[in-house]
Amino acid sequence: MKLLVIDDNPALIKSLRDFLGGDFIIDAAMTVQEGLRQASLSSHDIIVLDIGLPDGLGSDVCRELRASKITTPVIVLSAAADVRSRVELLSLGADDYLIKPFSLLELRARLFALMRRMENDGHDGTVLEAGDLSMDLGS
């Protein structure tokens, strides 16, 4: 299983690699632009996305991913605990929202829950498109 972590905190990325490295291959991006580039060039099972990035907002990443037809599930990490922020991100296409500080155990459980849902849907998140033809590799 492959994760893309888009977060500008090197200590958090290291903690995620240390804690989740036995279960996931973890790619990291520290900016909006690098995150969007990696999301569009590589196939990831799940994207873990921070809201506050040095060159923009995680909401911009979420919006752009969905506009680009990238359907990879997204778990948002944010210190914003208000309902409005959660609703906004979920409305933009995020699949889950975890408030900082969070437990690594809870994040791991949420990652595996998303993976189970994807398996049950028969959908691996990869859609190939050529002209007006689309093919979902998971189904």
N, CA, C and O atoms as a GROMACS GRO file, in nm:
protein
  556
    1MET      N    1   0.084  -0.117   0.000
    1MET     CA    2   0.000   0.000   0.000
    1MET      C    3   0.089   0.124   0.000
    1MET      O    4   0.192   0.130   0.067
    2LYS      N    5   0.045   0.221  -0.076
    2LYS     CA    6   0.129   0.340  -0.096
    2LYS      C    7   0.054   0.466  -0.056
    2LYS      O    8  -0.057   0.492  -0.101
    3LEU      N    9   0.118   0.545   0.031
    3LEU     CA   10   0.062   0.673   0.078
    3LEU      C   11   0.141   0.788   0.019
    3LEU      O   12   0.262   0.781  -0.002
    4LEU      N   13   0.067   0.897  -0.007
    4LEU     CA   14   0.131   1.025  -0.035
    4LEU      C   15   0.096   1.116   0.080
    4LEU      O   16  -0.022   1.146   0.103
    5VAL      N   17   0.196   1.162   0.154
    5VAL     CA   18   0.176   1.255   0.265
    5VAL      C   19   0.215   1.393   0.215
    5VAL      O   20   0.330   1.416   0.176
    6ILE      N   21   0.118   1.486   0.217
    6ILE     CA   22   0.145   1.624   0.177
    6ILE      C   23   0.138   1.708   0.304
    6ILE      O   24   0.030   1.744   0.350
    7ASP      N   25   0.255   1.738   0.358
    7ASP     CA   26   0.266   1.808   0.486
    7ASP      C   27   0.402   1.874   0.492
    7ASP      O   28   0.501   1.816   0.446
    8ASP      N   29   0.410   1.995   0.548
    8ASP     CA   30   0.537   2.067   0.553
    8ASP      C   31   0.612   2.048   0.684
    8ASP      O   32   0.708   2.120   0.711
    9ASN      N   33   0.571   1.952   0.765
    9ASN     CA   34   0.635   1.927   0.893
    9ASN      C   35   0.723   1.801   0.883
    9ASN      O   36   0.671   1.690   0.886
   10PRO      N   37   0.856   1.818   0.870
   10PRO     CA   38   0.944   1.702   0.856
   10PRO      C   39   0.936   1.605   0.973
   10PRO      O   40   0.950   1.485   0.954
   11ALA      N   41   0.913   1.656   1.094
   11ALA     CA   42   0.903   1.568   1.212
   11ALA      C   43   0.779   1.478   1.201
   11ALA      O   44   0.784   1.361   1.236
   12LEU      N   45   0.668   1.534   1.153
   12LEU     CA   46   0.547   1.453   1.136
   12LEU      C   47   0.568   1.348   1.027
   12LEU      O   48   0.528   1.233   1.044
   13ILE      N   49   0.630   1.386   0.917
   13ILE     CA   50   0.656   1.291   0.810
   13ILE      C   51   0.744   1.178   0.861
   13ILE      O   52   0.720   1.061   0.831
   14LYS      N   53   0.847   1.211   0.940
   14LYS     CA   54   0.934   1.107   0.997
   14LYS      C   55   0.854   1.017   1.090
   14LYS      O   56   0.870   0.895   1.086
   15SER      N   57   0.769   1.075   1.175
   15SER     CA   58   0.687   0.994   1.266
   15SER      C   59   0.596   0.899   1.189
   15SER      O   60   0.580   0.783   1.226
   16LEU      N   61   0.537   0.949   1.081
   16LEU     CA   62   0.449   0.864   1.000
   16LEU      C   63   0.528   0.751   0.935
   16LEU      O   64   0.483   0.637   0.930
   17ARG      N   65   0.647   0.783   0.884
   17ARG     CA   66   0.731   0.678   0.823
   17ARG      C   67   0.772   0.575   0.928
   17ARG      O   68   0.769   0.455   0.901
   18ASP      N   69   0.809   0.621   1.047
   18ASP     CA   70   0.849   0.528   1.154
   18ASP      C   71   0.733   0.439   1.196
   18ASP      O   72   0.749   0.319   1.214
   19PHE      N   73   0.615   0.499   1.214
   19PHE     CA   74   0.500   0.426   1.267
   19PHE      C   75   0.429   0.342   1.161
   19PHE      O   76   0.384   0.231   1.189
   20LEU      N   77   0.419   0.394   1.039
   20LEU     CA   78   0.341   0.326   0.936
   20LEU      C   79   0.426   0.255   0.832
   20LEU      O   80   0.374   0.187   0.744
   21GLY      N   81   0.558   0.269   0.842
   21GLY     CA   82   0.648   0.215   0.741
   21GLY      C   83   0.639   0.066   0.720
   21GLY      O   84   0.672   0.018   0.612
   22GLY      N   85   0.595  -0.009   0.820
   22GLY     CA   86   0.580  -0.153   0.803
   22GLY      C   87   0.459  -0.190   0.721
   22GLY      O   88   0.452  -0.300   0.666
   23ASP      N   89   0.362  -0.100   0.712
   23ASP     CA   90   0.238  -0.127   0.640
   23ASP      C   91   0.228  -0.051   0.508
   23ASP      O   92   0.157  -0.094   0.417
   24PHE      N   93   0.298   0.061   0.496
   24PHE     CA   94   0.282   0.149   0.381
   24PHE      C   95   0.417   0.193   0.327
   24PHE      O   96   0.513   0.209   0.402
   25ILE      N   97   0.423   0.213   0.197
   25ILE     CA   98   0.532   0.286   0.134
   25ILE      C   99   0.487   0.432   0.137
   25ILE      O  100   0.377   0.463   0.092
   26ILE      N  101   0.572   0.519   0.189
   26ILE     CA  102   0.530   0.658   0.210
   26ILE      C  103   0.613   0.753   0.125
   26ILE      O  104   0.735   0.764   0.142
   27ASP      N  105   0.545   0.821   0.033
   27ASP     CA  106   0.604   0.931  -0.041
   27ASP      C  107   0.563   1.059   0.029
   27ASP      O  108   0.456   1.064   0.090
   28ALA      N  109   0.646   1.161   0.021
   28ALA     CA  110   0.613   1.287   0.089
   28ALA      C  111   0.633   1.405  -0.004
   28ALA      O  112   0.721   1.406  -0.090
   29ALA      N  113   0.549   1.505   0.016
   29ALA     CA  114   0.560   1.634  -0.052
   29ALA      C  115   0.537   1.741   0.053
   29ALA      O  116   0.453   1.725   0.141
   30MET      N  117   0.612   1.850   0.045
   30MET     CA  118   0.601   1.953   0.148
   30MET      C  119   0.534   2.081   0.100
   30MET      O  120   0.523   2.177   0.175
   31THR      N  121   0.489   2.082  -0.026
   31THR     CA  122   0.421   2.200  -0.081
   31THR      C  123   0.299   2.156  -0.161
   31THR      O  124   0.286   2.039  -0.198
   32VAL      N  125   0.210   2.250  -0.187
   32VAL     CA  126   0.093   2.224  -0.271
   32VAL      C  127   0.139   2.176  -0.408
   32VAL      O  128   0.091   2.074  -0.458
   33GLN      N  129   0.231   2.251  -0.469
   33GLN     CA  130   0.274   2.218  -0.606
   33GLN      C  131   0.337   2.080  -0.614
   33GLN      O  132   0.307   2.003  -0.706
   34GLU      N  133   0.425   2.047  -0.520
   34GLU     CA  134   0.489   1.915  -0.522
   34GLU      C  135   0.386   1.806  -0.495
   34GLU      O  136   0.392   1.699  -0.556
   35GLY      N  137   0.293   1.831  -0.406
   35GLY     CA  138   0.188   1.733  -0.377
   35GLY      C  139   0.102   1.705  -0.499
   35GLY      O  140   0.074   1.589  -0.530
   36LEU      N  141   0.060   1.809  -0.568
   36LEU     CA  142  -0.020   1.790  -0.689
   36LEU      C  143   0.059   1.718  -0.797
   36LEU      O  144   0.005   1.634  -0.869
   37ARG      N  145   0.187   1.751  -0.810
   37ARG     CA  146   0.272   1.684  -0.909
   37ARG      C  147   0.282   1.535  -0.880
   37ARG      O  148   0.262   1.452  -0.969
   38GLN      N  149   0.313   1.502  -0.754
   38GLN     CA  150   0.326   1.360  -0.720
   38GLN      C  151   0.194   1.286  -0.732
   38GLN      O  152   0.191   1.170  -0.776
   39ALA      N  153   0.084   1.350  -0.694
   39ALA     CA  154  -0.047   1.286  -0.703
   39ALA      C  155  -0.084   1.257  -0.848
   39ALA      O  156  -0.152   1.158  -0.876
   40SER      N  157  -0.041   1.342  -0.939
   40SER     CA  158  -0.078   1.322  -1.079
   40SER      C  159   0.016   1.226  -1.151
   40SER      O  160  -0.024   1.165  -1.251
   41LEU      N  161   0.140   1.211  -1.102
   41LEU     CA  162   0.237   1.126  -1.170
   41LEU      C  163   0.245   0.984  -1.117
   41LEU      O  164   0.284   0.893  -1.189
   42SER      N  165   0.208   0.964  -0.991
   42SER     CA  166   0.222   0.832  -0.929
   42SER      C  167   0.088   0.782  -0.880
   42SER      O  168  -0.004   0.859  -0.854
   43SER      N  169   0.080   0.651  -0.869
   43SER     CA  170  -0.042   0.590  -0.816
   43SER      C  171  -0.025   0.567  -0.667
   43SER      O  172   0.062   0.492  -0.623
   44HIS      N  173  -0.109   0.633  -0.589
   44HIS     CA  174  -0.108   0.616  -0.444
   44HIS      C  175  -0.243   0.559  -0.401
   44HIS      O  176  -0.345   0.585  -0.466
   45ASP      N  177  -0.244   0.483  -0.293
   45ASP     CA  178  -0.369   0.426  -0.242
   45ASP      C  179  -0.448   0.530  -0.164
   45ASP      O  180  -0.571   0.534  -0.171
   46ILE      N  181  -0.376   0.616  -0.088
   46ILE     CA  182  -0.441   0.718  -0.006
   46ILE      C  183  -0.348   0.839   0.001
   46ILE      O  184  -0.225   0.826   0.000
   47ILE      N  185  -0.409   0.957   0.007
   47ILE     CA  186  -0.334   1.081   0.027
   47ILE      C  187  -0.366   1.134   0.166
   47ILE      O  188  -0.484   1.148   0.202
   48VAL      N  189  -0.263   1.163   0.245
   48VAL     CA  190  -0.278   1.226   0.376
   48VAL      C  191  -0.237   1.372   0.356
   48VAL      O  192  -0.124   1.400   0.318
   49LEU      N  193  -0.330   1.463   0.382
   49LEU     CA  194  -0.314   1.602   0.342
   49LEU      C  195  -0.327   1.698   0.460
   49LEU      O  196  -0.429   1.698   0.530
   50ASP      N  197  -0.225   1.779   0.481
   50ASP     CA  198  -0.231   1.886   0.581
   50ASP      C  199  -0.298   2.007   0.518
   50ASP      O  200  -0.289   2.028   0.397
   51ILE      N  201  -0.365   2.087   0.599
   51ILE     CA  202  -0.435   2.206   0.548
   51ILE      C  203  -0.338   2.322   0.526
   51ILE      O  204  -0.346   2.389   0.424
   52GLY      N  205  -0.249   2.347   0.620
   52GLY     CA  206  -0.159   2.462   0.610
   52GLY      C  207  -0.028   2.424   0.545
   52GLY      O  208   0.054   2.356   0.605
   53LEU      N  209  -0.008   2.469   0.422
   53LEU     CA  210   0.116   2.443   0.350
   53LEU      C  211   0.180   2.576   0.312
   53LEU      O  212   0.110   2.677   0.302
   54PRO      N  213   0.311   2.579   0.291
   54PRO     CA  214   0.379   2.707   0.270
   54PRO      C  215   0.335   2.783   0.145
   54PRO      O  216   0.344   2.906   0.141
   55ASP      N  217   0.288   2.712   0.043
   55ASP     CA  218   0.251   2.780  -0.082
   55ASP      C  219   0.101   2.775  -0.112
   55ASP      O  220   0.060   2.801  -0.224
   56GLY      N  221   0.022   2.742  -0.012
   56GLY     CA  222  -0.123   2.739  -0.034
   56GLY      C  223  -0.193   2.657   0.072
   56GLY      O  224  -0.137   2.624   0.176
   57LEU      N  225  -0.318   2.626   0.043
   57LEU     CA  226  -0.401   2.554   0.139
   57LEU      C  227  -0.432   2.413   0.091
   57LEU      O  228  -0.442   2.388  -0.029
   58GLY      N  229  -0.448   2.323   0.186
   58GLY     CA  230  -0.488   2.187   0.154
   58GLY      C  231  -0.621   2.182   0.081
   58GLY      O  232  -0.645   2.093   0.001
   59SER      N  233  -0.708   2.279   0.110
   59SER     CA  234  -0.836   2.284   0.040
   59SER      C  235  -0.814   2.304  -0.110
   59SER      O  236  -0.890   2.251  -0.192
   60ASP      N  237  -0.711   2.381  -0.147
   60ASP     CA  238  -0.678   2.400  -0.288
   60ASP      C  239  -0.632   2.268  -0.351
   60ASP      O  240  -0.666   2.236  -0.465
   61VAL      N  241  -0.554   2.191  -0.275
   61VAL     CA  242  -0.508   2.061  -0.322
   61VAL      C  243  -0.628   1.970  -0.346
   61VAL      O  244  -0.639   1.907  -0.451
   62CYS      N  245  -0.716   1.964  -0.250
   62CYS     CA  246  -0.835   1.878  -0.260
   62CYS      C  247  -0.918   1.918  -0.382
   62CYS      O  248  -0.960   1.832  -0.460
   63ARG      N  249  -0.942   2.045  -0.397
   63ARG     CA  250  -1.021   2.096  -0.510
   63ARG      C  251  -0.955   2.059  -0.642
   63ARG      O  252  -1.023   2.012  -0.734
   64GLU      N  253  -0.825   2.078  -0.652
   64GLU     CA  254  -0.752   2.049  -0.777
   64GLU      C  255  -0.748   1.899  -0.807
   64GLU      O  256  -0.761   1.859  -0.922
   65LEU      N  257  -0.730   1.817  -0.704
   65LEU     CA  258  -0.730   1.672  -0.724
   65LEU      C  259  -0.861   1.627  -0.787
   65LEU      O  260  -0.862   1.552  -0.884
   66ARG      N  261  -0.970   1.673  -0.729
   66ARG     CA  262  -1.102   1.630  -0.778
   66ARG      C  263  -1.132   1.689  -0.916
   66ARG      O  264  -1.194   1.622  -0.999
   67ALA      N  265  -1.090   1.812  -0.941
   67ALA     CA  266  -1.110   1.872  -1.073
   67ALA      C  267  -1.029   1.798  -1.179
   67ALA      O  268  -1.068   1.794  -1.296
   68SER      N  269  -0.917   1.739  -1.138
   68SER     CA  270  -0.831   1.663  -1.230
   68SER      C  271  -0.873   1.517  -1.240
   68SER      O  272  -0.804   1.436  -1.303
   69LYS      N  273  -0.986   1.483  -1.179
   69LYS     CA  274  -1.041   1.346  -1.182
   69LYS      C  275  -0.952   1.245  -1.109
   69LYS      O  276  -0.958   1.125  -1.137
   70ILE      N  277  -0.871   1.293  -1.015
   70ILE     CA  278  -0.793   1.204  -0.930
   70ILE      C  279  -0.884   1.164  -0.815
   70ILE      O  280  -0.924   1.249  -0.735
   71THR      N  281  -0.917   1.035  -0.805
   71THR     CA  282  -1.015   0.988  -0.708
   71THR      C  283  -0.953   0.921  -0.587
   71THR      O  284  -1.024   0.863  -0.505
   72THR      N  285  -0.822   0.930  -0.574
   72THR     CA  286  -0.754   0.871  -0.459
   72THR      C  287  -0.815   0.925  -0.330
   72THR      O  288  -0.830   1.047  -0.316
   73PRO      N  289  -0.849   0.838  -0.235
   73PRO     CA  290  -0.905   0.886  -0.108
   73PRO      C  291  -0.808   0.981  -0.037
   73PRO      O  292  -0.687   0.963  -0.042
   74VAL      N  293  -0.866   1.082   0.030
   74VAL     CA  294  -0.788   1.184   0.099
   74VAL      C  295  -0.830   1.189   0.245
   74VAL      O  296  -0.949   1.202   0.276
   75ILE      N  297  -0.732   1.180   0.334
   75ILE     CA  298  -0.754   1.206   0.477
   75ILE      C  299  -0.688   1.339   0.508
   75ILE      O  300  -0.568   1.355   0.488
   76VAL      N  301  -0.766   1.433   0.557
   76VAL     CA  302  -0.716   1.566   0.591
   76VAL      C  303  -0.670   1.568   0.736
   76VAL      O  304  -0.736   1.514   0.825
   77LEU      N  305  -0.554   1.630   0.760
   77LEU     CA  306  -0.503   1.655   0.894
   77LEU      C  307  -0.508   1.805   0.917
   77LEU      O  308  -0.454   1.882   0.837
   78SER      N  309  -0.572   1.847   1.025
   78SER     CA  310  -0.582   1.990   1.049
   78SER      C  311  -0.597   2.021   1.196
   78SER      O  312  -0.656   1.943   1.272
   79ALA      N  313  -0.545   2.135   1.237
   79ALA     CA  314  -0.565   2.182   1.374
   79ALA      C  315  -0.701   2.249   1.387
   79ALA      O  316  -0.749   2.271   1.498
   80ALA      N  317  -0.765   2.282   1.274
   80ALA     CA  318  -0.897   2.346   1.277
   80ALA      C  319  -1.002   2.243   1.317
   80ALA      O  320  -1.028   2.147   1.245
   81ALA      N  321  -1.061   2.266   1.433
   81ALA     CA  322  -1.158   2.170   1.487
   81ALA      C  323  -1.302   2.211   1.464
   81ALA      O  324  -1.394   2.138   1.502
   82ASP      N  325  -1.324   2.326   1.402
   82ASP     CA  326  -1.461   2.374   1.386
   82ASP      C  327  -1.535   2.295   1.278
   82ASP      O  328  -1.474   2.244   1.184
   83VAL      N  329  -1.664   2.287   1.293
   83VAL     CA  330  -1.748   2.211   1.201
   83VAL      C  331  -1.739   2.268   1.060
   83VAL      O  332  -1.735   2.192   0.963
   84ARG      N  333  -1.737   2.398   1.048
   84ARG     CA  334  -1.732   2.463   0.916
   84ARG      C  335  -1.612   2.415   0.834
   84ARG      O  336  -1.627   2.385   0.716
   85SER      N  337  -1.495   2.408   0.896
   85SER     CA  338  -1.374   2.362   0.826
   85SER      C  339  -1.388   2.217   0.781
   85SER      O  340  -1.352   2.182   0.669
   86ARG      N  341  -1.440   2.134   0.870
   86ARG     CA  342  -1.457   1.992   0.834
   86ARG      C  343  -1.556   1.977   0.719
   86ARG      O  344  -1.530   1.903   0.624
   87VAL      N  345  -1.668   2.047   0.727
   87VAL     CA  346  -1.770   2.038   0.622
   87VAL      C  347  -1.713   2.087   0.489
   87VAL      O  348  -1.738   2.026   0.385
   88GLU      N  349  -1.638   2.198   0.492
   88GLU     CA  350  -1.580   2.251   0.369
   88GLU      C  351  -1.491   2.148   0.301
   88GLU      O  352  -1.504   2.124   0.181
   89LEU      N  353  -1.400   2.087   0.377
   89LEU     CA  354  -1.306   1.992   0.318
   89LEU      C  355  -1.377   1.866   0.269
   89LEU      O  356  -1.344   1.815   0.162
   90LEU      N  357  -1.472   1.817   0.345
   90LEU     CA  358  -1.548   1.700   0.301
   90LEU      C  359  -1.628   1.733   0.175
   90LEU      O  360  -1.642   1.648   0.087
   91SER      N  361  -1.679   1.854   0.166
   91SER     CA  362  -1.754   1.897   0.047
   91SER      C  363  -1.663   1.910  -0.075
   91SER      O  364  -1.708   1.891  -0.188
   92LEU      N  365  -1.537   1.943  -0.053
   92LEU     CA  366  -1.442   1.956  -0.163
   92LEU      C  367  -1.389   1.821  -0.211
   92LEU      O  368  -1.317   1.815  -0.311
   93GLY      N  369  -1.423   1.714  -0.140
   93GLY     CA  370  -1.382   1.582  -0.186
   93GLY      C  371  -1.296   1.502  -0.091
   93GLY      O  372  -1.257   1.390  -0.124
   94ALA      N  373  -1.266   1.556   0.027
   94ALA     CA  374  -1.191   1.477   0.126
   94ALA      C  375  -1.280   1.361   0.172
   94ALA      O  376  -1.402   1.373   0.177
   95ASP      N  377  -1.217   1.251   0.207
   95ASP     CA  378  -1.290   1.133   0.251
   95ASP      C  379  -1.295   1.119   0.402
   95ASP      O  380  -1.381   1.049   0.456
   96ASP      N  381  -1.202   1.185   0.470
   96ASP     CA  382  -1.198   1.179   0.616
   96ASP      C  383  -1.123   1.302   0.665
   96ASP      O  384  -1.053   1.369   0.588
   97TYR      N  385  -1.138   1.332   0.794
   97TYR     CA  386  -1.080   1.453   0.852
   97TYR      C  387  -1.037   1.418   0.993
   97TYR      O  388  -1.118   1.371   1.073
   98LEU      N  389  -0.912   1.442   1.023
   98LEU     CA  390  -0.858   1.411   1.155
   98LEU      C  391  -0.799   1.538   1.215
   98LEU      O  392  -0.719   1.606   1.151
   99ILE      N  393  -0.839   1.570   1.338
   99ILE     CA  394  -0.798   1.693   1.404
   99ILE      C  395  -0.666   1.672   1.477
   99ILE      O  396  -0.648   1.575   1.550
  100LYS      N  397  -0.572   1.766   1.455
  100LYS     CA  398  -0.444   1.766   1.525
  100LYS      C  399  -0.462   1.823   1.664
  100LYS      O  400  -0.544   1.914   1.681
  101PRO      N  401  -0.391   1.777   1.763
  101PRO     CA  402  -0.305   1.659   1.758
  101PRO      C  403  -0.390   1.532   1.752
  101PRO      O  404  -0.500   1.526   1.805
  102PHE      N  405  -0.336   1.431   1.686
  102PHE     CA  406  -0.409   1.307   1.667
  102PHE      C  407  -0.322   1.190   1.710
  102PHE      O  408  -0.200   1.202   1.723
  103SER      N  409  -0.386   1.078   1.730
  103SER     CA  410  -0.316   0.956   1.766
  103SER      C  411  -0.273   0.884   1.638
  103SER      O  412  -0.352   0.870   1.544
  104LEU      N  413  -0.148   0.840   1.634
  104LEU     CA  414  -0.102   0.763   1.519
  104LEU      C  415  -0.182   0.634   1.505
  104LEU      O  416  -0.206   0.586   1.394
  105LEU      N  417  -0.223   0.578   1.617
  105LEU     CA  418  -0.306   0.457   1.613
  105LEU      C  419  -0.440   0.485   1.544
  105LEU      O  420  -0.487   0.403   1.465
  106GLU      N  421  -0.500   0.600   1.574
  106GLU     CA  422  -0.627   0.634   1.510
  106GLU      C  423  -0.607   0.659   1.361
  106GLU      O  424  -0.689   0.615   1.280
  107LEU      N  425  -0.501   0.728   1.323
  107LEU     CA  426  -0.475   0.751   1.181
  107LEU      C  427  -0.458   0.618   1.109
  107LEU      O  428  -0.514   0.598   1.002
  108ARG      N  429  -0.381   0.527   1.168
  108ARG     CA  430  -0.361   0.395   1.107
  108ARG      C  431  -0.495   0.323   1.091
  108ARG      O  432  -0.520   0.264   0.986
  109ALA      N  433  -0.580   0.328   1.192
  109ALA     CA  434  -0.711   0.263   1.183
  109ALA      C  435  -0.795   0.325   1.072
  109ALA      O  436  -0.863   0.254   0.998
  110ARG      N  437  -0.791   0.458   1.059
  110ARG     CA  438  -0.868   0.525   0.953
  110ARG      C  439  -0.814   0.491   0.814
  110ARG      O  440  -0.891   0.474   0.720
  111LEU      N  441  -0.681   0.479   0.802
  111LEU     CA  442  -0.622   0.439   0.675
  111LEU      C  443  -0.671   0.300   0.634
  111LEU      O  444  -0.709   0.278   0.520
  112PHE      N  445  -0.668   0.207   0.729
  112PHE     CA  446  -0.714   0.072   0.698
  112PHE      C  447  -0.864   0.066   0.672
  112PHE      O  448  -0.909  -0.015   0.591
  113ALA      N  449  -0.941   0.150   0.739
  113ALA     CA  450  -1.085   0.156   0.712
  113ALA      C  451  -1.110   0.203   0.568
  113ALA      O  452  -1.196   0.149   0.499
  114LEU      N  453  -1.036   0.305   0.524
  114LEU     CA  454  -1.049   0.351   0.386
  114LEU      C  455  -1.010   0.241   0.288
  114LEU      O  456  -1.076   0.223   0.185
  115MET      N  457  -0.905   0.168   0.318
  115MET     CA  458  -0.861   0.060   0.231
  115MET      C  459  -0.969  -0.048   0.221
  115MET      O  460  -0.995  -0.100   0.113
  116ARG      N  461  -1.032  -0.081   0.333
  116ARG     CA  462  -1.140  -0.181   0.330
  116ARG      C  463  -1.256  -0.134   0.243
  116ARG      O  464  -1.311  -0.212   0.164
  117ARG      N  465  -1.293  -0.008   0.258
  117ARG     CA  466  -1.403   0.046   0.176
  117ARG      C  467  -1.369   0.039   0.028
  117ARG      O  468  -1.455   0.006  -0.053
  118MET      N  469  -1.245   0.071  -0.007
  118MET     CA  470  -1.204   0.065  -0.147
  118MET      C  471  -1.211  -0.078  -0.199
  118MET      O  472  -1.256  -0.102  -0.311
  119GLU      N  473  -1.165  -0.173  -0.118
  119GLU     CA  474  -1.171  -0.314  -0.159
  119GLU      C  475  -1.316  -0.359  -0.175
  119GLU      O  476  -1.348  -0.430  -0.270
  120ASN      N  477  -1.402  -0.319  -0.083
  120ASN     CA  478  -1.543  -0.357  -0.091
  120ASN      C  479  -1.612  -0.296  -0.212
  120ASN      O  480  -1.704  -0.355  -0.268
  121ASP      N  481  -1.567  -0.177  -0.251
  121ASP     CA  482  -1.624  -0.112  -0.369
  121ASP      C  483  -1.567  -0.169  -0.498
  121ASP      O  484  -1.618  -0.141  -0.607
  122GLY      N  485  -1.461  -0.250  -0.485
  122GLY     CA  486  -1.396  -0.301  -0.605
  122GLY      C  487  -1.326  -0.191  -0.683
  122GLY      O  488  -1.312  -0.199  -0.805
  123HIS      N  489  -1.283  -0.088  -0.612
  123HIS     CA  490  -1.227   0.029  -0.677
  123HIS      C  491  -1.091   0.059  -0.617
  123HIS      O  492  -1.077   0.076  -0.496
  124ASP      N  493  -0.989   0.065  -0.703
  124ASP     CA  494  -0.855   0.094  -0.650
  124ASP      C  495  -0.814   0.240  -0.671
  124ASP      O  496  -0.700   0.276  -0.641
  125GLY      N  497  -0.907   0.324  -0.721
  125GLY     CA  498  -0.877   0.465  -0.734
  125GLY      C  499  -0.806   0.503  -0.863
  125GLY      O  500  -0.779   0.621  -0.886
  126THR      N  501  -0.774   0.404  -0.949
  126THR     CA  502  -0.702   0.434  -1.071
  126THR      C  503  -0.799   0.434  -1.189
  126THR      O  504  -0.862   0.332  -1.218
  127VAL      N  505  -0.810   0.545  -1.256
  127VAL     CA  506  -0.895   0.558  -1.373
  127VAL      C  507  -0.807   0.606  -1.488
  127VAL      O  508  -0.741   0.710  -1.478
  128LEU      N  509  -0.807   0.530  -1.596
  128LEU     CA  510  -0.734   0.571  -1.716
  128LEU      C  511  -0.832   0.637  -1.812
  128LEU      O  512  -0.945   0.591  -1.828
  129GLU      N  513  -0.789   0.745  -1.875
  129GLU     CA  514  -0.875   0.815  -1.969
  129GLU      C  515  -0.799   0.840  -2.099
  129GLU      O  516  -0.682   0.877  -2.098
  130ALA      N  517  -0.869   0.819  -2.210
  130ALA     CA  518  -0.817   0.849  -2.342
  130ALA      C  519  -0.933   0.906  -2.423
  130ALA      O  520  -1.026   0.833  -2.457
  131GLY      N  521  -0.927   1.033  -2.455
  131GLY     CA  522  -1.039   1.096  -2.525
  131GLY      C  523  -1.163   1.092  -2.440
  131GLY      O  524  -1.163   1.136  -2.325
  132ASP      N  525  -1.271   1.037  -2.497
  132ASP     CA  526  -1.396   1.026  -2.420
  132ASP      C  527  -1.413   0.889  -2.357
  132ASP      O  528  -1.521   0.858  -2.307
  133LEU      N  529  -1.308   0.807  -2.357
  133LEU     CA  530  -1.312   0.673  -2.297
  133LEU      C  531  -1.247   0.675  -2.160
  133LEU      O  532  -1.136   0.726  -2.145
  134SER      N  533  -1.314   0.620  -2.059
  134SER     CA  534  -1.258   0.607  -1.923
  134SER      C  535  -1.263   0.461  -1.883
  134SER      O  536  -1.361   0.392  -1.912
  135MET      N  537  -1.157   0.412  -1.816
  135MET     CA  538  -1.154   0.275  -1.769
  135MET      C  539  -1.108   0.275  -1.623
  135MET      O  540  -0.998   0.321  -1.591
  136ASP      N  541  -1.195   0.225  -1.535
  136ASP     CA  542  -1.163   0.212  -1.393
  136ASP      C  543  -1.094   0.078  -1.374
  136ASP      O  544  -1.155  -0.027  -1.391
  137LEU      N  545  -0.965   0.082  -1.340
  137LEU     CA  546  -0.886  -0.041  -1.328
  137LEU      C  547  -0.932  -0.129  -1.213
  137LEU      O  548  -0.906  -0.250  -1.213
  138GLY      N  549  -0.997  -0.070  -1.116
  138GLY     CA  550  -1.045  -0.149  -1.002
  138GLY      C  551  -1.172  -0.227  -1.031
  138GLY      O  552  -1.202  -0.324  -0.962
  139SER      N  553  -1.246  -0.185  -1.131
  139SER     CA  554  -1.369  -0.257  -1.163
  139SER      C  555  -1.370  -0.299  -1.308
  139SER      O  556  -1.466  -0.361  -1.354
   0.00000   0.00000   0.00000
